[in-house]
Amino acid sequence: MSYEEIFRIRRVQVLMVFVGLSLLVLYTNGLSLGWDLSGGSELKVKTEYPLPYVTPDGTTVTMELVVEILEKRLNGLGIKDFSISPWGTQYLIIDFAGTQPEQARELIERQGKLVVKVGNRTAFTGAELVRIAPYTKSISTGKWQVPFTISEEAAQRFREVALLALRDAGISPENVTNFEALSRDPRVPWVEMYLDDVLVNSAPIGGSLWQEFIVAGKAPRDLVLETGSDEEAEAEARSVEVVLRSGALPIKLEVISVSSVPPELGMQFARNAAIAGFFAIVSVALVVFLRYRRAGIVLPIIATGVSEVIIILGVASLIRWDLDLPAIAGIIAAVGTGVDDQIVITDEVLLQRGYSMRSRIKRAFFIIFSAWFTTVAAMVPLFMIGMAALKGFAITTILGVTIGVLITRPAYAKVVEHLFGKTKKVKKRRRKR
């Protein structure tokens, strides 16, 4: 059978169309590599309580809420390529590009509960912030600061708490005339800002603010949180801004493990995976040749297997699925299953000569569909309850064997059917002569 005749088979043409589309998608989108191949970090995070959890103030904490807040924080940190995978009711796995997870770890473990006090009284909390401006450096003080705006109700409460603190200090607001002197009076409590019960900012109320509180009766809404003037203070200001923007976590999170892969090592893993795939194809070709001693059988099997890999990678590129080492293992497992199915088809066609060609193909596909069903049945629970790495292996295995059953196996079966069917007809004609 000539190559032209093979390419005229409809199912082979369908396979070629899928291969062509996959190559086009790969050329357009490229492949999205996981953190262990491109270089990055993985953090395993544990929640304080199993979720969902109802806090003492009646807030229901769900895994979706925690993921939403963490996504805002990682986006605020400038991390664009990351994924958050809940695992069970108390764990999350966070993969992201970059090999310096310390800052991300700090943001994740920060609950972000802001409490502002004057004396022993709470003036307002982080839940009452309505706007957070980008952190900046004050021209007058040279300190890094995070400007923010509070609600009108919080501003009014801030004024009331400040006046109560003034009276607690034994000072009557009605008798105050020198507001600058009042701001330097050691008896007057300072404004203290706590983030997760840690004092991050403490400063006296300025004279102009006292004047607005007492004389004008106003309650200013624009305030700032200062962190200092050095590089560490700048990093702290950035972290505080991100935490305030994302909102407070209703419960505490703990990073229980951190794994990092440098970009150079990730590229080495990717090269080793490609080399392993190449030698796997060579090994399969050698074993198939030793089994059948026919190049006409070896070439279609290898060509079908390579086509299957291209289609799997094309689908992964289309849906932006991150390919990591477990996912590559899943692809190799799927291709190995595909080669096994092609051997089943070949043996049925060559050995079961007591049946018609159509019956042999049907018998082969009964075995193939049974194997497909058992493989998917085994992978689905692994995908549902497994960790992120196991999910990658499960989804690529399911994707690979499904593509094989629907596209590549039927194409190979038609090639074998036409190849050996024509051979048989030629032999019959020679006998008649």
Sequence and secondary structure as in RCSB ss.txt:
>XXXX:A:sequence
MSYEEIFRIRRVQVLMVFVGLSLLVLYTNGLSLGWDLSGGSELKVKTEYPLPYVTPDGTTVTMELVVEILEKRLN
GLGIKDFSISPWGTQYLIIDFAGTQPEQARELIERQGKLVVKVGNRTAFTGAELVRIAPYTKSISTGKWQVPFTI
SEEAAQRFREVALLALRDAGISPENVTNFEALSRDPRVPWVEMYLDDVLVNSAPIGGSLWQEFIVAGKAPRDLVL
ETGSDEEAEAEARSVEVVLRSGALPIKLEVISVSSVPPELGMQFARNAAIAGFFAIVSVALVVFLRYRRAGIVLP
IIATGVSEVIIILGVASLIRWDLDLPAIAGIIAAVGTGVDDQIVITDEVLLQRGYSMRSRIKRAFFIIFSAWFTT
VAAMVPLFMIGMAALKGFAITTILGVTIGVLITRPAYAKVVEHLFGKTKKVKKRRRKR
>XXXX:A:secstr
  HHHHHTSHHHHHHHHHHHHHHHHHHHH   B HHHH EEEEEEEESS SSEE TTS EE HHHHHHHHHHHHH
HTT  SEEEEEETTTEEEEEEESS THHHHHHHH    EEEEETTEEEEEGGGEEEE   EE TTT  EEEEEEE
 HHHHHHHHHHHHHHHHHTT  GGG   HHHHHT TTS  EEEEETTEEEEEE   HHHHHIIIII     EEEE
EEESSHHHHHHHHHHHHHHHH   SS EEEEEEEEE HHHHHHHHHHHHHHHHHHHHHHHHHHHHHH  HHHHHH
HHHHHHHHHHHHHHHHHHTT  B HHHHHHHHHHHHHHHHHHHHHHHHHHH TTS HHHHHHHHHHHHHHHHHHH
HHHHHHHHHHS HHHHHHHHHHHHHHHHIIIIIHHHHHHHHHHHHHHHHHHHHHHHH 
